[in-house]
Amino acid sequence: MPIYEYYCESCDDQFEILVFRSSDPVGCPTCNTEKVKRVLSVFGFKSGGDKGAASSRMGSGASGCSGCVATNCSSCH
């Protein structure tokens, strides 16, 4: 059961909601309309392993890097 981030077109609110089934309608908690769009959330990850492991941020604020695979991510950011 993932938590998705939505944007309401009616009241310009942005909110997160736990979705049980993808077929369930989602409504804005502020204005109760169903004119909402799911947006890409920003998330972070850190690979496991030795110290100096690569880490990166993905999502709408990404800089065009699809993820770091080296120990030095300065070229991505």
C-alpha positions in Angstrom: 0.0 0.0 0.0 2.0 3.0 -1.2 1.7 6.6 -0.2 1.3 8.8 -3.2 1.6 12.6 -3.6 -1.2 14.5 -5.3 -1.9 18.0 -6.6 -5.4 19.4 -6.5 -6.3 21.4 -9.6 -9.2 23.2 -7.8 -7.6 24.6 -4.7 -3.9 24.3 -5.6 -3.2 22.1 -2.6 -0.5 19.4 -2.5 -1.0 16.4 -0.3 0.0 12.8 0.4 -2.4 9.9 0.8 -2.2 6.2 1.4 -3.8 4.3 -1.5 -5.2 0.8 -0.9 -6.2 0.0 -4.5 -5.3 2.0 -7.7 -8.9 1.9 -8.7 -10.0 3.8 -5.6 -10.9 7.4 -6.2 -8.8 10.0 -4.5 -10.2 13.3 -3.2 -8.6 16.5 -2.0 -8.7 16.7 1.8 -9.1 20.5 1.6 -11.9 21.0 -0.9 -13.2 17.4 -1.3 -12.9 17.5 -5.1 -11.6 14.6 -7.2 -9.8 16.8 -9.7 -6.4 15.7 -8.5 -3.3 14.5 -10.3 -0.6 12.2 -9.0 2.8 13.9 -9.0 6.3 12.5 -8.8 7.6 12.6 -5.3 11.2 13.4 -4.5 13.0 10.6 -2.7 16.5 9.7 -1.7 18.4 6.5 -1.6 21.7 5.3 -0.4 23.4 2.2 -1.7 24.6 -0.3 0.8 28.2 -1.4 1.2 31.5 0.2 2.1 31.9 3.7 3.4 32.0 6.2 0.6 29.0 4.4 -1.0 27.1 6.3 -3.6 24.0 8.2 -2.8 21.7 10.3 -4.9 18.3 12.1 -4.9 15.7 11.3 -7.5 12.4 12.9 -8.5 11.1 16.2 -9.9 14.2 18.1 -8.6 16.7 15.7 -10.2 19.5 17.3 -12.2 19.3 14.9 -15.1 21.4 12.2 -13.4 19.7 8.8 -13.5 21.6 7.7 -10.4 25.2 7.5 -9.2 27.1 4.3 -9.9 30.6 5.5 -8.9 32.0 6.5 -5.5 32.2 10.2 -6.7 28.9 11.7 -7.7 30.1 15.2 -8.2 29.5 14.8 -12.0 25.8 14.2 -11.3 25.1 17.2 -9.1 
